[in-house]
Every structure is written in structure tokens, then in C-alpha cells.
Amino acid sequence: MRIRITVEGKGQTIGELDDRNPESARRIYESLPIEGRALLWMEEVYFDIPVTLDYENPSGTASPGDISYWPPGYALCIFFGSTQPYSEVNHIGRVMENLELFSRVDEGDRIIIEKI
């Protein structure tokens, strides 16, 4: 399940949803396209999405490039550095290229995620 992530006015990247949390990944993929306004927490970009999910196979750690869902905030998270999750997340995929794009994101930037 390949996705395009666009940060309006700054660029695009490609992601791939995987099977670490297959139900979460499937439900989010089926809801695409979605968009939101970026929020920042250290080296993580996140934003609310209109999908409500519970924990599936939660993890308290993240690696650069992880795309994750944070159930307490109904948020999609993209980890682009050494930052770890505030609390457990469902990892649903990985950014496949141009991860450095997220280091240029400012709060309020419009992010669009769509199927490829």
C-alpha cells in the first residue's frame, strides 16, 4: 500500500504501509485521501486524522522514517529523527525516500496523504 505525502509548498515523499499493525494500516489506507495541519514535537510531525482506532500491536519506540498512528490523539505521526513517541503508537508504515522533507515542516503546514 503505497502513499504519497505532500507538504504543501515544500515537497513530496513516498511512503509504504506495512503489516506491523495490519488492521490500523488498512483502515487508514481506506480513508485516504486525508489532510491535516502539521504539529511538531521535537523530531516528529503529527496531525489529527478522521480515523478512530484502538491499540493493535503498540510500540513505545520509533525509528526515523516510521509512520505511526497515536490512538490517544487520533493522530498520524511521522518520525524523522531520534525522537521517541510521547506514548505508545501503532506503527503502520515507513517513509521510503526524502525523509529530510520533514525537518523543513513548520507548524500549520498543510499535509496531504493520498494513495498512489
N, C-alpha and C positions, 0 to 999 in steps of 0.2 A: 504494500500500500504506500505508494509514493505521493508526497505532498510538496507543494511549492509554498514557501513562506516569503512574503513580501513585506518589507518595512518601507512604507510609502516615502518616496523621495530619497531613499538611502540604498536600496538594492534588494536582491532576492537571493534565496538559497533553496536547496533541495533537502528534504528530509524523507526518512523511510520509517514507517510504523512497523513494529516488530511484535514478537509473541511473548514478551516478558509479562505483560498483562493483556492477554488477547481480547477479553471482553471490553475492557476500557478502550483499547486501541480501535476495535471495531465500531463501538458506539460513537466515538469521536470522529472517526473517518466518515461514518454515515451521516454525520451532522454537517459536514463541510459543504459549502464554504462558510467560514466563520471569520469574524474580525473583532478586534478589540483595541484598546488604548494601552500602550505599554506602561508598566510599573517596573521599578528597579529595586532589587535587593542585592547589594554587593555585585557579584558577577552572575546574576540571574535576571532574566527578563521574564515577567509573567503578566497575565491579564485574565480577567474573568471571561468565561465562555458559557453559553446557554446549555450546558450539559451537566446533569447531576449524577454523580457516580459515588459508590462507596469504595473503600479499600478493597483491592483484589489480592495482589501479592506485594504489599507495601515494602518500601526500602527507605532507610534513614540516611543513605549515602547517594551521591551522584557523581558522575564523571563529566568532564567537558563534552558538550555535544548532546547530552541526554535531553530528550523531550519527555516531559512528565505531566501527570495530572495530579493536582493537590486537592483532595476531596474537601477539607475544611473551608477552602476559599472558592471552590468551583472554578479553579484556575488552571490554565495551561502554563507550564514553566519550561523555559529553555535555559539550560545551564551552559555558560560559555567560559567558565574559569574554574577556580578551585573552591568556590562557594559550595557549601553543603545545604541541603534542604532545611527550612525552618522546622518542619516536622515531616513525618513520612509522606512519601509520594508513590504513585503508581507510574513506573517508567513505561512509556508507550512507544518510544522510537528514538532515533538519532538524527542529528543534522549531519548530512553526508559531505557537504562542501561549504566553503565560505563562512565558517563559524565566526570569523573575526567581524562579520557584519554586526553581531550583537553587541560588540564593545562600543559601537557608534550610536546605539539606540539611546534616545532621550525619553524621559517620562512624557507620556502623552502622544508619542509617535503612534500612528495608525499601523497595525499589523493585520495582514490578511493571510489566511491559510486556506488553500484550496487543493482539490485533487488534481493530479496530473493525468 
